């Protein structure tokens, strides 16, 4: 192992933003232009960005093009978020691109050594890295690196785990897309199978205008308030946190992209009683209910790592009453209408809340119970498969993060 100053073994590339007032830099652009929002998701690789720029923008602005395999690190806001570039992409000035100097440091190894370095910094500083990162910050970062061949071997082991995690994520994305497509076909376009197995609306099925929902719905369907088809609409606990023991508590960070990220959960100092209704069960829906930028995010419980898992007071639990509605239908209905829930914030800037009454009075279309049952039968196996792959990925992440520091400090070697 050799101790080196990071800036001595990498090239540092600065980003930039083309003038937003110039349509020629943005309109019709097909070059990905990254901000931290595009890669602050825990994934190793980033392949797409929300915003695109034109060739002219790349030529006439300060933004730069990163190569596949380069590392990107956030330098402002949420500092120290890392990813590797999955294809050539540009980026803004709130990030730096890092490229290993040929023969000195392998780009894949660079990603992992920085991941370990930042993790250790956060442990020492109670969660923060720096207020900001500038070019001089890389002169202050000292890392230990083995010879180039050993770097490649270490990166290969960790990459194998990340590739399987990425594969699982892609499979799950396809399964979720299939479920959403079926929901849309049956409950938005109303082409669920009629008694003859033909698409209902396309085959002339009768539609009736509903004055509450202000749209047409199939004959025989009803409008219902969320309160009337649920057994629970309630915020979680106000926990006293602890490092060990107690119950698992989900917070707002745990709900993202309509998924539950258990790795962000914390521990509640007290044990909840077995009959506490705030203990989560499979198919519960959880909704972020406070805070700008997070309010309205929806996810649902596919699996639990621990039987005693709940949410904190910033999250609302919605539990379907299976007598009145199939949970699977309610789940994807609320996921579909997440944008409406996000728009229901009340309060002053920075103190916004989602009122319980908004959820209780949320109107939804209630299909025939037999159609709901058919939907459940189609999607339940897909949801179960997603849950299995999520658990497998979580186990792989734990293995990767267990091996990472030991590979970096030489406790474990690769032969």
HUCOR-V278628 format. One record per run of one state. SS is the DSSP state (@ for helix, = for strand, . for the rest). FROM is the first residue (numbers start at 1). TO is the last residue. If there is no record, write none. Layout:
ss: {SS:SS}
from: {FROM:FROM}
to: {TO:TO}
//
This chain:
ss: {.:=:@:=:.:@:.:=:.:@:.:=:.:=:.:@:.:=:.:=:.:=:.:=:.:=:.:@:.:@:.:=:.:@:.:=:.:=:.:=:.:=:.:=:@:=:.:=:.:=:.:=:.:@:=:.:=:.:@:.:=:.:=:.:=:.:=:.:=:.:=:.:@:.:@:.:=:.:=:.:@:.:=:.:@:.}
from: {1:2:6:10:15:23:26:31:35:36:39:45:47:51:54:55:61:65:67:71:75:82:86:89:92:95:101:107:125:135:140:142:146:148:188:193:194:199:200:207:211:215:219:222:226:230:236:237:238:241:243:247:251:252:255:257:259:261:262:265:266:269:285:289:290:291:298:301:309:313:315:321:327:337:338:343:346:347:353:354:356:361:363:367:369:410}
to: {1:5:9:14:22:25:30:34:35:38:44:46:50:53:54:60:64:66:70:74:81:85:88:91:94:100:106:124:134:139:141:145:147:187:192:193:198:199:206:210:214:218:221:225:229:235:236:237:240:242:246:250:251:254:256:258:260:261:264:265:268:284:288:289:290:297:300:308:312:314:320:326:336:337:342:345:346:352:353:355:360:362:366:368:409:415}
//
